[in-house]
């Protein structure tokens, strides 16, 4: 699964880890995260994330 980086603060969403603090279980692909999810570090919207190559 692909990792995604927040363009605002550099936080990297890793699907293998998920975001358990915000009800996103490990194994959740970025595309499957709810649209209202925000960066847990800076609060940026999902649209601010870019795929890590």
PyMOL commands that set and color helices and strands:
alter all, ss='L'
color gray80, all
select helices_A, chain A and resi 20-22+30-32+46-48
alter helices_A, ss='H'
color red, helices_A
select strands_A, chain A and resi 4-6+12-13+49-51
alter strands_A, ss='S'
color yellow, strands_A
deselect
rebuild
show_as cartoon
